[in-house]
Amino acid sequence: MRTVMVEDYERMTRTLISKGLKREDYLVFESADRDTALAMIREITPDVVIMDMMMPDVDGFTLAGEMRRSTYLPAEIPILIISGFPLDNFQSESPRCEINAFNNKPFNVTELVDKVLQQAMGGCALLPL
């Protein structure tokens, strides 16, 4: 069974993503904040991480970087940033080498995760889906 970690401070968004993934037989772990997400990756090794860009305590690029620098999240695990804002709004943000894909909302969750899982990590590749 494929495992996905979903990090979003909005409960409704986490629930919608989780329900869609569970219908497709994904095992889903949810996090509502930075500290919970970092603690969670010490306990599980997801096949993919999906996180929102805009959170009250941290932005998605920063959290992705923290996860990448930890010893708990293997480098080959794809990280997908989702946002209601276009990527162009974040051009001045931190480098995006820590993430594999950026996608705007709305989207089809299952298709999105399947595409991310199929991606090969090749350096700093920001892949729009």
N, CA, C and O atoms as CSV, one atom per row, in Angstrom:
chain,resi,resn,atom,element,x,y,z
A,1,MET,N,N,0.846,-1.188,0.000
A,1,MET,CA,C,0.000,0.000,0.000
A,1,MET,C,C,0.884,1.241,0.000
A,1,MET,O,O,1.829,1.346,0.781
A,2,ARG,N,N,0.564,2.175,-0.883
A,2,ARG,CA,C,1.312,3.425,-0.960
A,2,ARG,C,C,0.908,4.353,0.183
A,2,ARG,O,O,-0.260,4.429,0.565
A,3,THR,N,N,1.893,5.048,0.710
A,3,THR,CA,C,1.692,5.926,1.860
A,3,THR,C,C,1.920,7.375,1.452
A,3,THR,O,O,2.887,7.697,0.762
A,4,VAL,N,N,1.009,8.248,1.890
A,4,VAL,CA,C,1.104,9.667,1.575
A,4,VAL,C,C,0.973,10.468,2.867
A,4,VAL,O,O,0.112,10.182,3.700
A,5,MET,N,N,1.828,11.467,3.026
A,5,MET,CA,C,1.681,12.413,4.122
A,5,MET,C,C,1.088,13.686,3.542
A,5,MET,O,O,1.622,14.246,2.584
A,6,VAL,N,N,-0.015,14.143,4.120
A,6,VAL,CA,C,-0.691,15.362,3.673
A,6,VAL,C,C,-0.547,16.407,4.771
A,6,VAL,O,O,-0.992,16.196,5.899
A,7,GLU,N,N,0.076,17.535,4.440
A,7,GLU,CA,C,0.275,18.621,5.404
A,7,GLU,C,C,-0.465,19.847,4.900
A,7,GLU,O,O,-0.121,20.413,3.862
A,8,ASP,N,N,-1.472,20.245,5.637
A,8,ASP,CA,C,-2.222,21.460,5.316
A,8,ASP,C,C,-2.910,21.917,6.592
A,8,ASP,O,O,-3.518,21.106,7.291
A,9,TYR,N,N,-2.822,23.191,6.903
A,9,TYR,CA,C,-3.428,23.667,8.137
A,9,TYR,C,C,-4.952,23.720,8.065
A,9,TYR,O,O,-5.618,23.783,9.098
A,10,GLU,N,N,-5.503,23.695,6.863
A,10,GLU,CA,C,-6.960,23.734,6.724
A,10,GLU,C,C,-7.514,22.309,6.756
A,10,GLU,O,O,-7.207,21.487,5.893
A,11,ARG,N,N,-8.323,22.042,7.753
A,11,ARG,CA,C,-8.875,20.703,7.940
A,11,ARG,C,C,-9.667,20.239,6.714
A,11,ARG,O,O,-9.559,19.083,6.305
A,12,MET,N,N,-10.454,21.130,6.134
A,12,MET,CA,C,-11.285,20.748,4.991
A,12,MET,C,C,-10.415,20.287,3.818
A,12,MET,O,O,-10.741,19.303,3.154
A,13,THR,N,N,-9.324,20.988,3.564
A,13,THR,CA,C,-8.439,20.597,2.471
A,13,THR,C,C,-7.803,19.245,2.753
A,13,THR,O,O,-7.764,18.380,1.878
A,14,ARG,N,N,-7.301,19.060,3.979
A,14,ARG,CA,C,-6.713,17.760,4.344
A,14,ARG,C,C,-7.726,16.640,4.175
A,14,ARG,O,O,-7.398,15.574,3.653
A,15,THR,N,N,-8.949,16.876,4.611
A,15,THR,CA,C,-9.985,15.853,4.537
A,15,THR,C,C,-10.311,15.506,3.095
A,15,THR,O,O,-10.424,14.328,2.754
A,16,LEU,N,N,-10.463,16.508,2.245
A,16,LEU,CA,C,-10.773,16.250,0.834
A,16,LEU,C,C,-9.660,15.448,0.158
A,16,LEU,O,O,-9.928,14.484,-0.559
A,17,ILE,N,N,-8.425,15.850,0.391
A,17,ILE,CA,C,-7.297,15.135,-0.204
A,17,ILE,C,C,-7.234,13.713,0.339
A,17,ILE,O,O,-7.075,12.757,-0.419
A,18,SER,N,N,-7.359,13.582,1.654
A,18,SER,CA,C,-7.264,12.259,2.285
A,18,SER,C,C,-8.360,11.316,1.812
A,18,SER,O,O,-8.095,10.149,1.522
A,19,LYS,N,N,-9.578,11.811,1.733
A,19,LYS,CA,C,-10.685,10.952,1.277
A,19,LYS,C,C,-10.451,10.476,-0.156
A,19,LYS,O,O,-10.680,9.309,-0.472
A,20,GLY,N,N,-9.999,11.373,-1.009
A,20,GLY,CA,C,-9.726,10.989,-2.384
A,20,GLY,C,C,-8.634,9.939,-2.477
A,20,GLY,O,O,-8.731,9.005,-3.272
A,21,LEU,N,N,-7.605,10.088,-1.674
A,21,LEU,CA,C,-6.505,9.129,-1.688
A,21,LEU,C,C,-6.918,7.788,-1.084
A,21,LEU,O,O,-6.556,6.730,-1.600
A,22,LYS,N,N,-7.662,7.837,-0.007
A,22,LYS,CA,C,-8.097,6.592,0.649
A,22,LYS,C,C,-9.001,5.773,-0.259
A,22,LYS,O,O,-8.957,4.543,-0.238
A,23,ARG,N,N,-9.828,6.456,-1.063
A,23,ARG,CA,C,-10.675,5.740,-2.025
A,23,ARG,C,C,-9.843,4.954,-3.032
A,23,ARG,O,O,-10.302,3.960,-3.594
A,24,GLU,N,N,-8.612,5.414,-3.250
A,24,GLU,CA,C,-7.705,4.741,-4.182
A,24,GLU,C,C,-6.715,3.844,-3.442
A,24,GLU,O,O,-5.682,3.464,-3.994
A,25,ASP,N,N,-7.031,3.509,-2.198
A,25,ASP,CA,C,-6.231,2.593,-1.367
A,25,ASP,C,C,-4.870,3.129,-0.948
A,25,ASP,O,O,-3.933,2.355,-0.754
A,26,TYR,N,N,-4.754,4.430,-0.809
A,26,TYR,CA,C,-3.556,5.005,-0.214
A,26,TYR,C,C,-3.721,4.999,1.302
A,26,TYR,O,O,-4.828,5.174,1.810
A,27,LEU,N,N,-2.632,4.801,2.014
A,27,LEU,CA,C,-2.598,4.985,3.453
A,27,LEU,C,C,-2.183,6.432,3.676
A,27,LEU,O,O,-1.109,6.841,3.233
A,28,VAL,N,N,-3.012,7.206,4.351
A,28,VAL,CA,C,-2.791,8.651,4.468
A,28,VAL,C,C,-2.539,9.047,5.911
A,28,VAL,O,O,-3.270,8.640,6.814
A,29,PHE,N,N,-1.509,9.837,6.121
A,29,PHE,CA,C,-1.210,10.441,7.405
A,29,PHE,C,C,-1.359,11.936,7.241
A,29,PHE,O,O,-0.879,12.507,6.262
A,30,GLU,N,N,-2.025,12.579,8.196
A,30,GLU,CA,C,-2.312,14.011,8.089
A,30,GLU,C,C,-1.568,14.807,9.145
A,30,GLU,O,O,-1.349,14.349,10.267
A,31,SER,N,N,-1.190,16.005,8.753
A,31,SER,CA,C,-0.529,16.942,9.649
A,31,SER,C,C,-1.120,18.326,9.415
A,31,SER,O,O,-1.419,18.704,8.282
A,32,ALA,N,N,-1.286,19.077,10.503
A,32,ALA,CA,C,-1.861,20.416,10.393
A,32,ALA,C,C,-0.830,21.523,10.590
A,32,ALA,O,O,-1.154,22.699,10.425
A,33,ASP,N,N,0.410,21.169,10.941
A,33,ASP,CA,C,1.405,22.202,11.204
A,33,ASP,C,C,2.818,21.649,11.029
A,33,ASP,O,O,3.013,20.442,10.884
A,34,ARG,N,N,3.780,22.538,11.045
A,34,ARG,CA,C,5.188,22.225,10.827
A,34,ARG,C,C,5.711,21.195,11.813
A,34,ARG,O,O,6.289,20.188,11.407
A,35,ASP,N,N,5.516,21.433,13.103
A,35,ASP,CA,C,6.073,20.539,14.123
A,35,ASP,C,C,5.522,19.124,14.003
A,35,ASP,O,O,6.267,18.152,14.132
A,36,THR,N,N,4.229,19.006,13.758
A,36,THR,CA,C,3.619,17.687,13.597
A,36,THR,C,C,4.165,16.998,12.353
A,36,THR,O,O,4.440,15.799,12.378
A,37,ALA,N,N,4.322,17.743,11.272
A,37,ALA,CA,C,4.852,17.171,10.030
A,37,ALA,C,C,6.274,16.651,10.231
A,37,ALA,O,O,6.597,15.549,9.788
A,38,LEU,N,N,7.122,17.432,10.893
A,38,LEU,CA,C,8.501,17.002,11.124
A,38,LEU,C,C,8.565,15.797,12.061
A,38,LEU,O,O,9.393,14.905,11.875
A,39,ALA,N,N,7.694,15.772,13.065
A,39,ALA,CA,C,7.644,14.612,13.967
A,39,ALA,C,C,7.145,13.375,13.217
A,39,ALA,O,O,7.619,12.263,13.450
A,40,MET,N,N,6.192,13.582,12.326
A,40,MET,CA,C,5.598,12.462,11.595
A,40,MET,C,C,6.616,11.771,10.692
A,40,MET,O,O,6.607,10.545,10.582
A,41,ILE,N,N,7.494,12.541,10.044
A,41,ILE,CA,C,8.456,11.891,9.144
A,41,ILE,C,C,9.515,11.109,9.916
A,41,ILE,O,O,10.267,10.340,9.318
A,42,ARG,N,N,9.586,11.293,11.227
A,42,ARG,CA,C,10.469,10.463,12.050
A,42,ARG,C,C,9.854,9.088,12.289
A,42,ARG,O,O,10.554,8.121,12.588
A,43,GLU,N,N,8.535,9.023,12.152
A,43,GLU,CA,C,7.807,7.787,12.449
A,43,GLU,C,C,7.435,6.984,11.200
A,43,GLU,O,O,7.363,5.756,11.250
A,44,ILE,N,N,7.202,7.671,10.091
A,44,ILE,CA,C,6.795,6.990,8.857
A,44,ILE,C,C,7.699,7.432,7.713
A,44,ILE,O,O,8.319,8.494,7.774
A,45,THR,N,N,7.769,6.626,6.690
A,45,THR,CA,C,8.458,7.011,5.462
A,45,THR,C,C,7.422,6.979,4.351
A,45,THR,O,O,7.154,5.923,3.777
A,46,PRO,N,N,6.840,8.131,4.047
A,46,PRO,CA,C,5.798,8.154,3.019
A,46,PRO,C,C,6.392,7.945,1.622
A,46,PRO,O,O,7.585,8.152,1.399
A,47,ASP,N,N,5.542,7.534,0.703
A,47,ASP,CA,C,5.953,7.423,-0.692
A,47,ASP,C,C,5.942,8.785,-1.368
A,47,ASP,O,O,6.628,9.000,-2.367
A,48,VAL,N,N,5.160,9.697,-0.819
A,48,VAL,CA,C,5.082,11.064,-1.329
A,48,VAL,C,C,4.579,11.970,-0.211
A,48,VAL,O,O,3.819,11.541,0.657
A,49,VAL,N,N,5.011,13.221,-0.244
A,49,VAL,CA,C,4.543,14.248,0.695
A,49,VAL,C,C,3.811,15.310,-0.119
A,49,VAL,O,O,4.328,15.805,-1.120
A,50,ILE,N,N,2.611,15.651,0.319
A,50,ILE,CA,C,1.844,16.736,-0.288
A,50,ILE,C,C,1.676,17.796,0.781
A,50,ILE,O,O,1.213,17.502,1.883
A,51,MET,N,N,2.047,19.029,0.465
A,51,MET,CA,C,1.872,20.093,1.460
A,51,MET,C,C,1.433,21.388,0.807
A,51,MET,O,O,1.726,21.660,-0.358
A,52,ASP,N,N,0.726,22.170,1.592
A,52,ASP,CA,C,0.272,23.476,1.133
A,52,ASP,C,C,1.436,24.451,1.177
A,52,ASP,O,O,2.353,24.297,1.984
A,53,MET,N,N,1.397,25.443,0.318
A,53,MET,CA,C,2.440,26.461,0.287
A,53,MET,C,C,2.297,27.460,1.422
A,53,MET,O,O,3.287,27.843,2.046
A,54,MET,N,N,1.076,27.881,1.690
A,54,MET,CA,C,0.849,28.942,2.664
A,54,MET,C,C,0.275,28.356,3.953
A,54,MET,O,O,-0.875,27.920,3.994
A,55,MET,N,N,1.099,28.353,5.009
A,55,MET,CA,C,0.676,27.881,6.319
A,55,MET,C,C,0.976,28.963,7.340
A,55,MET,O,O,1.868,29.783,7.122
A,56,PRO,N,N,0.251,28.983,8.446
A,56,PRO,CA,C,0.479,30.042,9.429
A,56,PRO,C,C,1.883,30.046,10.031
A,56,PRO,O,O,2.421,31.114,10.322
A,57,ASP,N,N,2.485,28.874,10.223
A,57,ASP,CA,C,3.762,28.820,10.921
A,57,ASP,C,C,4.987,28.687,10.015
A,57,ASP,O,O,6.115,28.855,10.477
A,58,VAL,N,N,4.777,28.386,8.728
A,58,VAL,CA,C,5.912,28.204,7.818
A,58,VAL,C,C,5.387,28.130,6.383
A,58,VAL,O,O,4.232,27.772,6.152
A,59,ASP,N,N,6.252,28.473,5.423
A,59,ASP,CA,C,5.837,28.290,4.030
A,59,ASP,C,C,6.301,26.912,3.552
A,59,ASP,O,O,7.179,26.300,4.160
A,60,GLY,N,N,5.711,26.440,2.472
A,60,GLY,CA,C,5.995,25.102,1.974
A,60,GLY,C,C,7.439,24.894,1.551
A,60,GLY,O,O,7.978,23.807,1.757
A,61,PHE,N,N,8.087,25.903,0.961
A,61,PHE,CA,C,9.479,25.748,0.551
A,61,PHE,C,C,10.377,25.535,1.766
A,61,PHE,O,O,11.279,24.697,1.738
A,62,THR,N,N,10.130,26.290,2.826
A,62,THR,CA,C,10.938,26.163,4.041
A,62,THR,C,C,10.743,24.794,4.678
A,62,THR,O,O,11.713,24.137,5.056
A,63,LEU,N,N,9.487,24.362,4.796
A,63,LEU,CA,C,9.221,23.055,5.392
A,63,LEU,C,C,9.819,21.939,4.543
A,63,LEU,O,O,10.372,20.984,5.088
A,64,ALA,N,N,9.718,22.041,3.227
A,64,ALA,CA,C,10.325,21.031,2.350
A,64,ALA,C,C,11.831,20.971,2.579
A,64,ALA,O,O,12.407,19.885,2.637
A,65,GLY,N,N,12.465,22.123,2.707
A,65,GLY,CA,C,13.904,22.165,2.972
A,65,GLY,C,C,14.253,21.522,4.297
A,65,GLY,O,O,15.243,20.797,4.389
A,66,GLU,N,N,13.456,21.773,5.326
A,66,GLU,CA,C,13.698,21.159,6.631
A,66,GLU,C,C,13.553,19.636,6.551
A,66,GLU,O,O,14.329,18.896,7.156
A,67,MET,N,N,12.563,19.187,5.808
A,67,MET,CA,C,12.379,17.743,5.642
A,67,MET,C,C,13.555,17.139,4.891
A,67,MET,O,O,14.057,16.081,5.269
A,68,ARG,N,N,13.995,17.802,3.831
A,68,ARG,CA,C,15.121,17.298,3.044
A,68,ARG,C,C,16.407,17.222,3.864
A,68,ARG,O,O,17.199,16.296,3.693
A,69,ARG,N,N,16.612,18.180,4.740
A,69,ARG,CA,C,17.831,18.200,5.551
A,69,ARG,C,C,17.771,17.232,6.729
A,69,ARG,O,O,18.799,16.954,7.347
A,70,SER,N,N,16.602,16.722,7.047
A,70,SER,CA,C,16.501,15.759,8.139
A,70,SER,C,C,17.071,14.426,7.670
A,70,SER,O,O,17.199,14.180,6.471
A,71,THR,N,N,17.402,13.593,8.604
A,71,THR,CA,C,17.905,12.264,8.252
A,71,THR,C,C,16.773,11.262,8.091
A,71,THR,O,O,17.023,10.087,7.822
A,72,TYR,N,N,15.545,11.703,8.248
A,72,TYR,CA,C,14.407,10.796,8.246
A,72,TYR,C,C,13.684,10.691,6.910
A,72,TYR,O,O,13.014,9.690,6.655
A,73,LEU,N,N,13.802,11.690,6.061
A,73,LEU,CA,C,13.108,11.664,4.777
A,73,LEU,C,C,14.128,11.414,3.669
A,73,LEU,O,O,14.914,12.302,3.338
A,74,PRO,N,N,14.119,10.209,3.094
A,74,PRO,CA,C,15.073,9.910,2.024
A,74,PRO,C,C,14.926,10.881,0.853
A,74,PRO,O,O,13.826,11.346,0.555
A,75,ALA,N,N,16.024,11.176,0.207
A,75,ALA,CA,C,16.047,12.160,-0.883
A,75,ALA,C,C,15.149,11.772,-2.050
A,75,ALA,O,O,14.683,12.644,-2.784
A,76,GLU,N,N,14.903,10.490,-2.232
A,76,GLU,CA,C,14.091,10.057,-3.372
A,76,GLU,C,C,12.589,10.219,-3.156
A,76,GLU,O,O,11.811,9.986,-4.081
A,77,ILE,N,N,12.167,10.612,-1.960
A,77,ILE,CA,C,10.743,10.801,-1.686
A,77,ILE,C,C,10.288,12.115,-2.313
A,77,ILE,O,O,10.815,13.172,-1.966
A,78,PRO,N,N,9.320,12.072,-3.229
A,78,PRO,CA,C,8.850,13.302,-3.868
A,78,PRO,C,C,8.055,14.186,-2.912
A,78,PRO,O,O,7.274,13.696,-2.097
A,79,ILE,N,N,8.264,15.478,-3.026
A,79,ILE,CA,C,7.486,16.466,-2.277
A,79,ILE,C,C,6.738,17.319,-3.292
A,79,ILE,O,O,7.323,17.859,-4.231
A,80,LEU,N,N,5.442,17.424,-3.081
A,80,LEU,CA,C,4.566,18.206,-3.943
A,80,LEU,C,C,4.000,19.373,-3.152
A,80,LEU,O,O,3.416,19.181,-2.085
A,81,ILE,N,N,4.167,20.560,-3.662
A,81,ILE,CA,C,3.585,21.765,-3.062
A,81,ILE,C,C,2.300,22.080,-3.815
A,81,ILE,O,O,2.278,22.094,-5.045
A,82,ILE,N,N,1.225,22.333,-3.062
A,82,ILE,CA,C,-0.036,22.769,-3.665
A,82,ILE,C,C,-0.332,24.181,-3.186
A,82,ILE,O,O,0.030,24.558,-2.071
A,83,SER,N,N,-0.988,24.949,-4.029
A,83,SER,CA,C,-1.286,26.321,-3.644
A,83,SER,C,C,-2.443,26.871,-4.460
A,83,SER,O,O,-2.651,26.497,-5.614
A,84,GLY,N,N,-3.175,27.752,-3.841
A,84,GLY,CA,C,-4.221,28.467,-4.544
A,84,GLY,C,C,-3.672,29.642,-5.337
A,84,GLY,O,O,-4.398,30.296,-6.085
A,85,PHE,N,N,-2.373,29.904,-5.163
A,85,PHE,CA,C,-1.712,30.997,-5.873
A,85,PHE,C,C,-0.774,30.421,-6.922
A,85,PHE,O,O,-0.212,29.347,-6.707
A,86,PRO,N,N,-0.584,31.104,-8.058
A,86,PRO,CA,C,0.334,30.591,-9.085
A,86,PRO,C,C,1.784,30.649,-8.608
A,86,PRO,O,O,2.138,31.450,-7.743
A,87,LEU,N,N,2.601,29.796,-9.180
A,87,LEU,CA,C,4.020,29.729,-8.833
A,87,LEU,C,C,4.711,31.071,-9.007
A,87,LEU,O,O,5.622,31.390,-8.244
A,88,ASP,N,N,4.306,31.858,-9.982
A,88,ASP,CA,C,4.916,33.168,-10.223
A,88,ASP,C,C,4.880,34.055,-8.988
A,88,ASP,O,O,5.738,34.923,-8.828
A,89,ASN,N,N,3.897,33.850,-8.109
A,89,ASN,CA,C,3.806,34.654,-6.886
A,89,ASN,C,C,4.949,34.364,-5.921
A,89,ASN,O,O,5.163,35.135,-4.986
A,90,PHE,N,N,5.686,33.280,-6.120
A,90,PHE,CA,C,6.711,32.856,-5.171
A,90,PHE,C,C,8.113,32.919,-5.762
A,90,PHE,O,O,9.022,32.262,-5.253
A,91,GLN,N,N,8.306,33.689,-6.816
A,91,GLN,CA,C,9.606,33.743,-7.477
A,91,GLN,C,C,10.724,34.197,-6.545
A,91,GLN,O,O,11.870,33.781,-6.718
A,92,SER,N,N,10.420,35.038,-5.563
A,92,SER,CA,C,11.468,35.539,-4.673
A,92,SER,C,C,11.649,34.646,-3.446
A,92,SER,O,O,12.470,34.947,-2.580
A,93,GLU,N,N,10.902,33.571,-3.367
A,93,GLU,CA,C,11.014,32.668,-2.218
A,93,GLU,C,C,12.309,31.868,-2.277
A,93,GLU,O,O,13.096,31.994,-3.215
A,94,SER,N,N,12.511,31.040,-1.248
A,94,SER,CA,C,13.722,30.228,-1.171
A,94,SER,C,C,13.813,29.274,-2.356
A,94,SER,O,O,12.805,29.009,-3.011
A,95,PRO,N,N,14.997,28.758,-2.639
A,95,PRO,CA,C,15.161,27.850,-3.784
A,95,PRO,C,C,14.210,26.667,-3.703
A,95,PRO,O,O,13.901,26.171,-2.620
A,96,ARG,N,N,13.756,26.228,-4.860
A,96,ARG,CA,C,12.768,25.164,-4.903
A,96,ARG,C,C,13.382,23.800,-5.214
A,96,ARG,O,O,12.685,22.897,-5.676
A,97,CYS,N,N,14.669,23.649,-4.965
A,97,CYS,CA,C,15.320,22.369,-5.249
A,97,CYS,C,C,14.800,21.263,-4.336
A,97,CYS,O,O,14.954,20.083,-4.652
A,98,GLU,N,N,14.199,21.618,-3.232
A,98,GLU,CA,C,13.712,20.623,-2.290
A,98,GLU,C,C,12.392,20.002,-2.723
A,98,GLU,O,O,11.986,18.979,-2.171
A,99,ILE,N,N,11.719,20.592,-3.693
A,99,ILE,CA,C,10.418,20.060,-4.101
A,99,ILE,C,C,10.506,19.477,-5.505
A,99,ILE,O,O,11.373,19.843,-6.298
A,100,ASN,N,N,9.597,18.571,-5.787
A,100,ASN,CA,C,9.570,17.924,-7.092
A,100,ASN,C,C,8.499,18.496,-7.996
A,100,ASN,O,O,8.620,18.445,-9.220
A,101,ALA,N,N,7.451,19.040,-7.399
A,101,ALA,CA,C,6.353,19.544,-8.214
A,101,ALA,C,C,5.595,20.624,-7.463
A,101,ALA,O,O,5.549,20.649,-6.233
A,102,PHE,N,N,5.011,21.505,-8.236
A,102,PHE,CA,C,4.162,22.574,-7.709
A,102,PHE,C,C,2.879,22.523,-8.517
A,102,PHE,O,O,2.909,22.480,-9.747
A,103,ASN,N,N,1.770,22.527,-7.831
A,103,ASN,CA,C,0.502,22.477,-8.565
A,103,ASN,C,C,-0.510,23.414,-7.931
A,103,ASN,O,O,-0.623,23.519,-6.710
A,104,ASN,N,N,-1.241,24.091,-8.806
A,104,ASN,CA,C,-2.302,24.970,-8.325
A,104,ASN,C,C,-3.544,24.170,-7.978
A,104,ASN,O,O,-3.794,23.107,-8.547
A,105,LYS,N,N,-4.313,24.688,-7.045
A,105,LYS,CA,C,-5.623,24.140,-6.736
A,105,LYS,C,C,-6.604,24.734,-7.735
A,105,LYS,O,O,-6.378,25.865,-8.165
A,106,PRO,N,N,-7.639,24.084,-8.122
A,106,PRO,CA,C,-8.057,22.721,-7.794
A,106,PRO,C,C,-7.362,21.699,-8.693
A,106,PRO,O,O,-6.780,22.057,-9.717
A,107,PHE,N,N,-7.426,20.418,-8.301
A,107,PHE,CA,C,-6.788,19.356,-9.052
A,107,PHE,C,C,-7.417,18.021,-8.684
A,107,PHE,O,O,-8.143,17.914,-7.695
A,108,ASN,N,N,-7.131,17.003,-9.494
A,108,ASN,CA,C,-7.557,15.642,-9.209
A,108,ASN,C,C,-6.462,15.003,-8.369
A,108,ASN,O,O,-5.358,14.780,-8.867
A,109,VAL,N,N,-6.742,14.708,-7.119
A,109,VAL,CA,C,-5.741,14.242,-6.169
A,109,VAL,C,C,-5.062,12.958,-6.629
A,109,VAL,O,O,-3.834,12.874,-6.615
A,110,THR,N,N,-5.819,11.983,-7.024
A,110,THR,CA,C,-5.240,10.691,-7.391
A,110,THR,C,C,-4.316,10.818,-8.591
A,110,THR,O,O,-3.208,10.282,-8.577
A,111,GLU,N,N,-4.756,11.521,-9.627
A,111,GLU,CA,C,-3.909,11.709,-10.800
A,111,GLU,C,C,-2.643,12.476,-10.439
A,111,GLU,O,O,-1.558,12.166,-10.931
A,112,LEU,N,N,-2.785,13.463,-9.590
A,112,LEU,CA,C,-1.652,14.281,-9.185
A,112,LEU,C,C,-0.610,13.446,-8.451
A,112,LEU,O,O,0.574,13.518,-8.777
A,113,VAL,N,N,-1.027,12.662,-7.473
A,113,VAL,CA,C,-0.083,11.854,-6.708
A,113,VAL,C,C,0.549,10.788,-7.594
A,113,VAL,O,O,1.754,10.551,-7.503
A,114,ASP,N,N,-0.231,10.148,-8.441
A,114,ASP,CA,C,0.324,9.143,-9.343
A,114,ASP,C,C,1.404,9.745,-10.231
A,114,ASP,O,O,2.433,9.110,-10.468
A,115,LYS,N,N,1.188,10.949,-10.722
A,115,LYS,CA,C,2.195,11.604,-11.557
A,115,LYS,C,C,3.460,11.900,-10.759
A,115,LYS,O,O,4.567,11.706,-11.259
A,116,VAL,N,N,3.304,12.368,-9.522
A,116,VAL,CA,C,4.466,12.681,-8.694
A,116,VAL,C,C,5.259,11.414,-8.385
A,116,VAL,O,O,6.488,11.431,-8.439
A,117,LEU,N,N,4.577,10.322,-8.063
A,117,LEU,CA,C,5.263,9.066,-7.764
A,117,LEU,C,C,6.042,8.555,-8.966
A,117,LEU,O,O,7.047,7.862,-8.803
A,118,GLN,N,N,5.597,8.883,-10.159
A,118,GLN,CA,C,6.271,8.434,-11.371
A,118,GLN,C,C,7.477,9.308,-11.728
A,118,GLN,O,O,8.287,8.935,-12.576
A,119,GLN,N,N,7.593,10.457,-11.087
A,119,GLN,CA,C,8.692,11.374,-11.402
A,119,GLN,C,C,10.017,10.792,-10.917
A,119,GLN,O,O,10.079,10.173,-9.855
A,120,ALA,N,N,11.039,10.988,-11.675
A,120,ALA,CA,C,12.384,10.641,-11.221
A,120,ALA,C,C,13.011,11.921,-10.688
A,120,ALA,O,O,12.973,12.962,-11.344
A,121,MET,N,N,13.585,11.838,-9.502
A,121,MET,CA,C,14.255,13.026,-8.960
A,121,MET,C,C,15.554,13.236,-9.703
A,121,MET,O,O,16.428,12.369,-9.706
A,122,GLY,N,N,15.676,14.369,-10.322
A,122,GLY,CA,C,16.888,14.670,-11.070
A,122,GLY,C,C,17.384,16.059,-10.750
A,122,GLY,O,O,17.167,16.984,-11.532
A,123,GLY,N,N,18.048,16.231,-9.613
A,123,GLY,CA,C,18.547,17.539,-9.234
A,123,GLY,C,C,17.412,18.463,-8.860
A,123,GLY,O,O,16.457,18.047,-8.204
A,124,CYS,N,N,17.508,19.702,-9.268
A,124,CYS,CA,C,16.492,20.692,-8.942
A,124,CYS,C,C,15.535,20.792,-10.118
A,124,CYS,O,O,15.710,21.625,-11.007
A,125,ALA,N,N,14.550,19.958,-10.114
A,125,ALA,CA,C,13.596,19.938,-11.226
A,125,ALA,C,C,12.227,20.345,-10.724
A,125,ALA,O,O,11.549,19.563,-10.058
A,126,LEU,N,N,11.827,21.533,-11.031
A,126,LEU,CA,C,10.504,21.994,-10.653
A,126,LEU,C,C,9.555,21.596,-11.770
A,126,LEU,O,O,9.604,22.148,-12.870
A,127,LEU,N,N,8.706,20.649,-11.484
A,127,LEU,CA,C,7.870,20.046,-12.515
A,127,LEU,C,C,6.429,20.467,-12.360
A,127,LEU,O,O,5.766,20.032,-11.418
A,128,PRO,N,N,5.923,21.294,-13.243
A,128,PRO,CA,C,4.498,21.620,-13.170
A,128,PRO,C,C,3.672,20.428,-13.621
A,128,PRO,O,O,4.025,19.736,-14.576
A,129,LEU,N,N,2.589,20.202,-12.936
A,129,LEU,CA,C,1.718,19.081,-13.294
A,129,LEU,C,C,0.387,19.587,-13.776
A,129,LEU,O,O,-0.486,18.793,-14.126
